Amino acid sequence: MRKTIVLAMAAVALAGCGVLPGVPQGSGSGGEERQSRPVSESTTASAPEPTQEPTQESAPAQQSAVIATKETKVGTGDMYGEARVDLTGLKRQGRTATLTWVITALDGKVNVHNGLSTGTLDYTVSGVALIDPVNAKRYRVARNGTGADAACVCSRTQGQFLEKGEASTLYAVFAAPPADVSTINVEMPGIGVFTDVPIS
C-alpha cells in the first residue's frame, strides 16, 4: 500500500513537470505558445544557458551581423541611463519575419524589464513595431492566439534592469511584409525609430 502511494505521488509529480509521454510541459497557466502552424517551433527562443540569468532569452543564432545601430538616452520612472541598440537581423521566413537585436547599457541603468512593452505590467518586447512607409502599414508583434490572454511571440524581459556594460539579446516575430518590400523602419518604445532596415 505504501509503495503504491509513493508511486502514485511520483507519477503526479512527473506529469506536472511534463516528463511523462503525452503530457504537455509547463504549468498550463496560459503562457505556453499554441499555434496551428509550425511557426512557434522555428521562432521561439531557446532555453537559457545555465550561465545566463533565467529571465533572458536568446534570439535565433543565425542572425549576428549588426545591420543598424542607435545610441540614445533612455529613462522611465526613476531609472535613467544611456543605451546602444544593435539590430542584428531582420529575416523573412515564409509568412513571418524575425527581428533580433542586442541592447547594451552604456551608462546608468536601462529598464528592459517593461521599457519595450505595451504597458507597465507587460514584461515583453511587444511594443516594438515594423513600419512600412511605402504601403503605410504598421506590423505589431505576432501573438499566439486571438484572445485577451494571447502572448506575444517575442522575448520575455521580466527582471531585466541592465547596469553599465550589461547586454540583453532579444527577438520579436512579425507577419512578413510583402515580398517587394526590401527595407522597413523599426520602432522601439523609448529608443526611437531605425529607418531603412534591410530585410533578408
VENSUL-V590821 format. One record per backbone hydrogen bond with DSSP energy under -0.5 kcal/mol. CO is the residue of the C=O (numbers start at 1). NH is the residue of the N-H. Records with the same first field share a line. If there is no record, write none. Layout:
CO=NH  NH
//
This chain:
1=5
2=6
3=7
4=8
5=9
6=10
7=11
8=12
9=13
10=14
11=15
12=16
13=17
14=18  19  20
15=18
20=23
22=24
32=34
37=40
38=41  42
39=42  43
40=44
46=58
49=52
53=56
58=46
60=63
62=64
68=87
70=85
72=83
74=81
76=79
78=80
79=76
80=109
81=74
82=106  107
83=72
84=86  104
85=70  87
86=88  102
87=67  68
89=100
90=200
91=98
93=96
95=176
96=93
97=99  174
98=91
99=172
100=88  89
101=170
102=86
103=168
104=84  106
105=165
107=82
108=164
109=111
110=112  162
114=117
116=127  128
119=122
121=123
122=124
123=157  158
125=128
126=141
128=141
129=187
130=139
131=133  185
132=136  137
137=132
138=140
139=130
140=175
142=153
147=150
151=144
152=154
153=173
155=125
157=160
159=161
160=112  113  162
162=110
163=166
166=105
168=103  170
170=101
171=155
172=99
173=142
174=97
178=181
180=182
182=199
184=197
185=131
186=194
187=129
188=191  192
192=188
193=195
194=186
197=184
198=200
//
